[in-house]
């Protein structure tokens, strides 16, 4: 997971948006529309980032297809300190 977080947040163009998505989901589960509104980012952009985050085990979605909620995974919670460290370095 640590390598995946470094990759997702620093090695690709969308890292800053992915960090913002993770921060938003830390407050509460949200669907893609809510995230798009909250972060002032296009719906398609959010969906792209959610696919990447889900593929790497950072987020998981509920079973509903319409307006499905996204949650941070328990696995991610084990690496929250790593996430915070990466975000600090991104801000430098």
C-alpha positions in Angstrom: 0.0 0.0 0.0 2.8 2.4 0.8 4.2 2.2 -2.8 0.7 2.6 -4.2 0.2 5.8 -2.2 3.5 7.2 -3.4 2.6 6.4 -7.0 -1.0 7.6 -6.8 -0.1 10.9 -5.1 3.3 11.9 -6.5 4.1 10.0 -9.7 1.0 11.0 -11.7 -0.7 14.3 -12.7 -3.8 13.7 -10.6 -2.0 13.3 -7.3 -3.3 16.5 -5.7 -6.9 15.7 -6.6 -6.5 12.2 -5.3 -5.2 13.6 -2.0 -8.2 16.0 -1.8 -10.6 13.1 -2.5 -9.0 11.0 0.3 -9.3 14.0 2.7 -12.9 14.5 1.8 -13.7 10.8 2.3 -11.9 10.9 5.7 -14.8 13.1 6.9 -17.6 10.9 5.6 -18.5 8.5 2.7 -19.6 10.3 -0.5 -20.7 9.5 -4.0 -19.0 10.8 -7.1 -21.5 13.7 -7.5 -21.0 14.8 -3.9 -17.2 14.7 -4.4 -17.4 16.6 -7.6 -19.4 19.3 -5.9 -17.4 19.4 -2.7 -14.0 19.6 -4.6 -15.3 21.7 -7.5 -14.0 19.1 -10.0 -15.8 17.5 -13.0 -17.8 14.3 -12.4 -15.8 12.4 -15.1 -12.5 13.5 -13.4 -13.8 12.2 -10.1 -14.8 8.9 -11.6 -11.4 8.5 -13.2 -9.7 9.1 -9.9 -12.1 6.8 -8.0 -11.3 4.0 -10.4 -7.6 4.5 -9.7 -8.0 4.6 -6.0 -10.3 1.6 -6.0 -7.9 -0.4 -8.2 -5.1 0.2 -5.7 -7.2 -0.6 -2.6 -7.5 2.9 -1.2 -11.3 3.2 -1.5 -14.1 0.8 -1.9 -17.6 1.4 -3.0 -21.0 0.2 -1.8 -23.1 -2.2 -3.7 -25.5 0.3 -5.2 -24.8 1.2 -8.8 -26.8 4.5 -8.7 -25.2 7.1 -6.4 -22.9 4.5 -4.8 -21.0 5.7 -1.8 -17.2 5.5 -1.6 -15.4 4.6 1.6 -11.8 4.5 2.6 -10.7 0.9 3.1 -9.5 -0.5 6.4 -6.2 -1.3 4.6 -5.8 2.4 3.8 -6.4 3.3 7.5 -3.4 1.2 8.4 -1.3 3.5 6.1 -2.9 6.9 7.1 0.4 8.1 8.6 2.1 7.4 5.3 -0.6 9.3 3.5 -0.1 12.3 5.9 3.7 12.2 5.3 3.3 12.2 1.5 0.9 15.1 1.6 3.3 17.1 3.8 6.1 16.5 1.2 3.7 17.5 -1.6 3.1 20.8 0.1 6.8 21.7 0.4 
